[in-house]
Amino acid sequence: MTLSSALMAATLTLALALASYDANAARLHLVGDSTMSNKVSQAYPERGWGQLLPDFLQPELQLFNHAANGRSTRRFVSEGRWQALLDQLQPGDYVLIQFGHNDQKADDPSRYAAADSDYPDFLRQFVQDVRQHRAQPMLASSICRRHFNADGSLQRNLAEYAAATAMVAQQMEVTFVDLQQLSCDYLQTQGPAASQAYFIQVPADLYQKFPTGTEDNTHLSVQGAARVAQLFIRELRRQQHPLAAFIERELLP
């Protein structure tokens, strides 16, 4: 290849790169557990709220959902998932981190991370790692479980993990989305009966895996995942977060 043809090829490559570059584009990575993750089976009604989030956002915001079922902060690190995320990070990316449901499983050493020690330590490390890659960390508290007391009040059994997340966010000056407070308050307003629609309520004789049916008050239905995603984007807008510029809608079409 001659010098002139090489120069022309390089110029064409640069022109194509500039043509495809969107200065208004952004990238958001989601890190968390099954309440946030994408679900492979479209037949079963369970969804993660991160799976429904794109329905509220403009396509200019690229979304990467790294959340996985059964993961805690500890297990996300030990399995190499956290390092795999860091290897993909680009300067300016946003990383939203939400754990807690599996961190509180004290009977499983591979996942357990105490709310007053290991759990906030992992969160601090996550924040530091993201910042070292010149990306923007964000923290969210665990979404609410649907456990009501006999008097109709809602149990908030992830409150200590939510408080630990808020503490780390304040200490490290990180954007904090209190999904625990937002989702618990919403479920409380709905009450025991109406709130069933937002979680898995499977009747008998419909799914081979659950011949007698099942009730799951941790994992979200399609409506529940959409509602939590809505709570999230509305909180971004309330906080006037930069990502609020990529909100397409607050109500699904």
KOLDOLO-665253 format. One record per residue (C-alpha): z, x, y; residue number from 1; residue in three letters. Coordinates in steps of 0.05 Angstrom, whole numbers. Each point is the difference from the previous one (the first is absolute). Layout:
+--------+--------+--------+------+------+
:     pz :     px :     py : resi : resn :
+--------+--------+--------+------+------+
:      Z :      X :      Y :  NUM :  Ala :
...
+--------+--------+--------+------+------+
***
This chain:
+--------+--------+--------+------+------+
:     pz :     px :     py : resi : resn :
+--------+--------+--------+------+------+
:      0 :      0 :      0 :    1 :  Met :
:    -19 :     27 :     68 :    2 :  Thr :
:     49 :      5 :     57 :    3 :  Leu :
:    -33 :    -57 :     38 :    4 :  Ser :
:      0 :    -46 :    -61 :    5 :  Ser :
:     72 :     17 :    -14 :    6 :  Ala :
:     18 :    -16 :     72 :    7 :  Leu :
:    -37 :    -66 :     -5 :    8 :  Met :
:     37 :    -17 :    -64 :    9 :  Ala :
:     67 :     17 :     30 :   10 :  Ala :
:    -16 :    -41 :     62 :   11 :  Thr :
:    -20 :    -60 :    -43 :   12 :  Leu :
:     65 :      6 :    -40 :   13 :  Thr :
:     41 :      1 :     64 :   14 :  Leu :
:    -38 :    -59 :     28 :   15 :  Ala :
:     12 :    -41 :    -63 :   16 :  Leu :
:     74 :     17 :      1 :   17 :  Ala :
:      6 :    -20 :     73 :   18 :  Leu :
:    -38 :    -64 :    -14 :   19 :  Ala :
:     48 :    -20 :    -56 :   20 :  Ser :
:     63 :     20 :     39 :   21 :  Tyr :
:     39 :    -57 :     30 :   22 :  Asp :
:     49 :     22 :     53 :   23 :  Ala :
:     35 :    -67 :     -6 :   24 :  Asn :
:     11 :      6 :    -76 :   25 :  Ala :
:     69 :     13 :    -29 :   26 :  Ala :
:     30 :      9 :    -69 :   27 :  Arg :
:     64 :    -32 :    -27 :   28 :  Leu :
:     32 :     22 :    -66 :   29 :  His :
:     49 :    -47 :    -36 :   30 :  Leu :
:     54 :     31 :    -43 :   31 :  Val :
:     48 :    -42 :    -40 :   32 :  Gly :
:     14 :    -41 :    -62 :   33 :  Asp :
:    -27 :    -62 :    -35 :   34 :  Ser :
:     16 :    -47 :     58 :   35 :  Thr :
:    -53 :     38 :     40 :   36 :  Met :
:    -49 :     24 :    -53 :   37 :  Ser :
:    -69 :    -26 :    -19 :   38 :  Asn :
:     -2 :    -41 :    -64 :   39 :  Lys :
:    -56 :     11 :    -50 :   40 :  Val :
:      1 :    -69 :    -32 :   41 :  Ser :
:    -29 :    -53 :     45 :   42 :  Gln :
:     16 :    -54 :    -51 :   43 :  Ala :
:     76 :      9 :      5 :   44 :  Tyr :
:     26 :    -26 :     67 :   45 :  Pro :
:     41 :     62 :     19 :   46 :  Glu :
:    -22 :     39 :     61 :   47 :  Arg :
:     29 :     57 :     41 :   48 :  Gly :
:      4 :    -12 :     75 :   49 :  Trp :
:    -40 :     63 :     12 :   50 :  Gly :
:    -55 :    -31 :    -40 :   51 :  Gln :
:     -5 :    -59 :     48 :   52 :  Leu :
:      8 :     42 :     63 :   53 :  Leu :
:    -75 :     15 :      9 :   54 :  Pro :
:    -12 :    -75 :      9 :   55 :  Asp :
:     36 :      5 :     67 :   56 :  Phe :
:    -31 :     65 :     24 :   57 :  Leu :
:    -65 :     23 :     30 :   58 :  Gln :
:    -44 :     42 :    -46 :   59 :  Pro :
:      4 :     59 :     48 :   60 :  Glu :
:     70 :     12 :    -27 :   61 :  Leu :
:     -8 :     34 :    -68 :   62 :  Gln :
:     55 :    -20 :    -47 :   63 :  Leu :
:     22 :     42 :    -60 :   64 :  Phe :
:     52 :    -33 :    -44 :   65 :  Asn :
:     37 :     53 :    -41 :   66 :  His :
:     57 :    -47 :    -19 :   67 :  Ala :
:     14 :     -6 :    -75 :   68 :  Ala :
:     40 :    -46 :    -44 :   69 :  Asn :
:     70 :     23 :    -20 :   70 :  Gly :
:      3 :     59 :     48 :   71 :  Arg :
:     59 :     23 :     41 :   72 :  Ser :
:      3 :     57 :     50 :   73 :  Thr :
:     22 :     47 :    -55 :   74 :  Arg :
:    -52 :    -20 :    -50 :   75 :  Arg :
:    -56 :      1 :     52 :   76 :  Phe :
:     16 :     73 :     11 :   77 :  Val :
:     13 :     20 :    -73 :   78 :  Ser :
:    -66 :    -29 :    -24 :   79 :  Glu :
:    -39 :     39 :     52 :   80 :  Gly :
:    -22 :    -62 :     37 :   81 :  Arg :
:     30 :     23 :     66 :   82 :  Trp :
:    -36 :     67 :     -4 :   83 :  Gln :
:    -65 :    -35 :    -16 :   84 :  Ala :
:      8 :    -41 :     63 :   85 :  Leu :
:     15 :     62 :     42 :   86 :  Leu :
:    -63 :     33 :    -27 :   87 :  Asp :
:    -41 :    -58 :     28 :   88 :  Gln :
:     32 :     -4 :     69 :   89 :  Leu :
:    -40 :     13 :     62 :   90 :  Gln :
:     28 :     14 :     70 :   91 :  Pro :
:     13 :    -66 :     35 :   92 :  Gly :
:      8 :    -41 :    -63 :   93 :  Asp :
:     56 :    -51 :     -5 :   94 :  Tyr :
:     46 :     -3 :    -61 :   95 :  Val :
:     43 :    -61 :    -12 :   96 :  Leu :
:     57 :     11 :    -50 :   97 :  Ile :
:     38 :    -57 :    -33 :   98 :  Gln :
:     47 :      9 :    -60 :   99 :  Phe :
:     68 :    -25 :    -23 :  100 :  Gly :
:    -11 :    -50 :    -56 :  101 :  His :
:     -2 :     53 :    -55 :  102 :  Asn :
:     44 :     51 :     36 :  103 :  Asp :
:     60 :    -45 :    -12 :  104 :  Gln :
:     -7 :      1 :    -76 :  105 :  Lys :
:     61 :     43 :    -16 :  106 :  Ala :
:    -12 :     -7 :    -75 :  107 :  Asp :
:    -66 :     38 :      5 :  108 :  Asp :
:     11 :     73 :     23 :  109 :  Pro :
:    -75 :     12 :      6 :  110 :  Ser :
:     -3 :    -51 :     56 :  111 :  Arg :
:     70 :     -8 :     29 :  112 :  Tyr :
:     12 :     25 :     70 :  113 :  Ala :
:     66 :    -19 :     32 :  114 :  Ala :
:     -5 :    -36 :     67 :  115 :  Ala :
:     52 :     47 :     31 :  116 :  Asp :
:    -29 :     66 :    -23 :  117 :  Ser :
:    -64 :     13 :    -39 :  118 :  Asp :
:    -39 :    -59 :     27 :  119 :  Tyr :
:      6 :     19 :     74 :  120 :  Pro :
:    -11 :     73 :    -20 :  121 :  Asp :
:    -67 :    -18 :    -32 :  122 :  Phe :
:    -20 :    -41 :     61 :  123 :  Leu :
:     16 :     58 :     46 :  124 :  Arg :
:    -42 :     46 :    -43 :  125 :  Gln :
:    -57 :    -49 :      2 :  126 :  Phe :
:      2 :     -3 :     75 :  127 :  Val :
:      2 :     75 :      7 :  128 :  Gln :
:    -58 :      9 :    -49 :  129 :  Asp :
:    -44 :    -51 :     36 :  130 :  Val :
:     14 :     32 :     67 :  131 :  Arg :
:    -16 :     69 :    -27 :  132 :  Gln :
:    -69 :    -27 :    -16 :  133 :  His :
:     -6 :    -25 :     73 :  134 :  Arg :
:      1 :    -72 :    -24 :  135 :  Ala :
:     44 :    -58 :     23 :  136 :  Gln :
:     57 :    -24 :    -45 :  137 :  Pro :
:     24 :    -72 :      1 :  138 :  Met :
:     59 :    -29 :    -39 :  139 :  Leu :
:     10 :    -71 :    -25 :  140 :  Ala :
:     60 :    -30 :    -35 :  141 :  Ser :
:     -5 :    -35 :    -67 :  142 :  Ser :
:    -25 :    -71 :     -1 :  143 :  Ile :
:     50 :    -54 :    -19 :  144 :  Cys :
:     13 :    -25 :    -70 :  145 :  Arg :
:      5 :    -76 :     -9 :  146 :  Arg :
:     71 :     -7 :    -24 :  147 :  His :
:     39 :    -59 :     29 :  148 :  Phe :
:     73 :    -15 :     -8 :  149 :  Asn :
:     25 :    -68 :    -21 :  150 :  Ala :
:     12 :    -19 :     73 :  151 :  Asp :
:    -73 :     15 :     18 :  152 :  Gly :
:     14 :     67 :     34 :  153 :  Ser :
:    -45 :     58 :    -18 :  154 :  Leu :
:     26 :     62 :    -34 :  155 :  Gln :
:    -21 :     64 :     36 :  156 :  Arg :
:     10 :     49 :    -56 :  157 :  Asn :
:    -44 :     54 :     30 :  158 :  Leu :
:     37 :      1 :     66 :  159 :  Ala :
:     29 :     70 :    -10 :  160 :  Glu :
:    -69 :     29 :    -13 :  161 :  Tyr :
:    -27 :    -35 :     61 :  162 :  Ala :
:     57 :     28 :     41 :  163 :  Ala :
:    -14 :     70 :    -27 :  164 :  Ala :
:    -73 :     -6 :     19 :  165 :  Thr :
:     17 :    -24 :     70 :  166 :  Ala :
:     49 :     59 :      7 :  167 :  Met :
:    -53 :     52 :    -19 :  168 :  Val :
:    -51 :    -33 :     46 :  169 :  Ala :
:     48 :      4 :     58 :  170 :  Gln :
:     22 :     71 :    -15 :  171 :  Gln :
:    -72 :     26 :     -6 :  172 :  Met :
:    -30 :    -46 :     54 :  173 :  Glu :
:    -48 :    -34 :    -48 :  174 :  Val :
:    -32 :    -68 :      6 :  175 :  Thr :
:     43 :    -49 :    -40 :  176 :  Phe :
:    -22 :    -68 :    -26 :  177 :  Val :
:     60 :    -39 :    -27 :  178 :  Asp :
:    -36 :    -39 :    -54 :  179 :  Leu :
:     67 :    -14 :    -33 :  180 :  Gln :
:     26 :    -37 :     61 :  181 :  Gln :
:    -67 :    -34 :     14 :  182 :  Leu :
:    -12 :    -24 :    -71 :  183 :  Ser :
:     72 :    -20 :    -14 :  184 :  Cys :
:      4 :    -40 :     64 :  185 :  Asp :
:    -65 :    -35 :    -17 :  186 :  Tyr :
:     23 :    -17 :    -71 :  187 :  Leu :
:     66 :    -26 :     27 :  188 :  Gln :
:    -37 :    -48 :     45 :  189 :  Thr :
:    -42 :    -24 :    -59 :  190 :  Gln :
:     59 :    -11 :    -46 :  191 :  Gly :
:      4 :      3 :    -76 :  192 :  Pro :
:    -54 :    -52 :    -14 :  193 :  Ala :
:    -56 :     16 :     50 :  194 :  Ala :
:      8 :     75 :     -9 :  195 :  Ser :
:    -21 :     -5 :    -73 :  196 :  Gln :
:    -73 :      0 :     22 :  197 :  Ala :
:      5 :     71 :     24 :  198 :  Tyr :
:     22 :     30 :    -67 :  199 :  Phe :
:    -24 :     -3 :    -72 :  200 :  Ile :
:     14 :    -68 :    -32 :  201 :  Gln :
:    -42 :     -3 :    -64 :  202 :  Val :
:      1 :    -63 :    -43 :  203 :  Pro :
:      3 :      1 :    -76 :  204 :  Ala :
:    -63 :     -1 :    -43 :  205 :  Asp :
:    -46 :     32 :     52 :  206 :  Leu :
:      5 :     76 :     -7 :  207 :  Tyr :
:      0 :     36 :    -67 :  208 :  Gln :
:     50 :     51 :     26 :  209 :  Lys :
:     49 :    -56 :     19 :  210 :  Phe :
:     -7 :    -57 :    -51 :  211 :  Pro :
:     64 :    -33 :     24 :  212 :  Thr :
:    -14 :     15 :     74 :  213 :  Gly :
:     38 :     45 :     46 :  214 :  Thr :
:     35 :      2 :     68 :  215 :  Glu :
:     -4 :     64 :     39 :  216 :  Asp :
:     38 :      2 :     66 :  217 :  Asn :
:    -18 :     72 :     18 :  218 :  Thr :
:    -76 :      1 :     -5 :  219 :  His :
:    -45 :    -38 :     47 :  220 :  Leu :
:    -51 :    -55 :    -12 :  221 :  Ser :
:    -65 :      1 :     39 :  222 :  Val :
:     33 :    -42 :     54 :  223 :  Gln :
:     62 :     44 :      1 :  224 :  Gly :
:    -41 :     64 :      7 :  225 :  Ala :
:    -40 :    -30 :     56 :  226 :  Ala :
:     63 :    -23 :     36 :  227 :  Arg :
:     33 :     69 :     -3 :  228 :  Val :
:    -65 :     32 :     24 :  229 :  Ala :
:      0 :    -50 :     57 :  230 :  Gln :
:     72 :     18 :     17 :  231 :  Leu :
:    -20 :     73 :      1 :  232 :  Phe :
:    -59 :     -7 :     47 :  233 :  Ile :
:     38 :    -46 :     46 :  234 :  Arg :
:     55 :     52 :      5 :  235 :  Glu :
:    -51 :     53 :     16 :  236 :  Leu :
:    -25 :    -43 :     57 :  237 :  Arg :
:     71 :    -15 :     24 :  238 :  Arg :
:     15 :     75 :      2 :  239 :  Gln :
:    -66 :     14 :     34 :  240 :  Gln :
:    -14 :     52 :    -53 :  241 :  His :
:    -68 :     36 :      5 :  242 :  Pro :
:    -22 :    -32 :    -66 :  243 :  Leu :
:      7 :    -68 :     32 :  244 :  Ala :
:    -68 :     14 :     32 :  245 :  Ala :
:    -31 :     -9 :    -70 :  246 :  Phe :
:     29 :    -69 :    -14 :  247 :  Ile :
:    -58 :    -48 :    -11 :  248 :  Glu :
:     40 :    -63 :     -9 :  249 :  Arg :
:     70 :    -28 :    -10 :  250 :  Glu :
:    -22 :    -61 :    -40 :  251 :  Leu :
:    -45 :      5 :    -61 :  252 :  Leu :
:    -68 :    -34 :      6 :  253 :  Pro :
+--------+--------+--------+------+------+
***
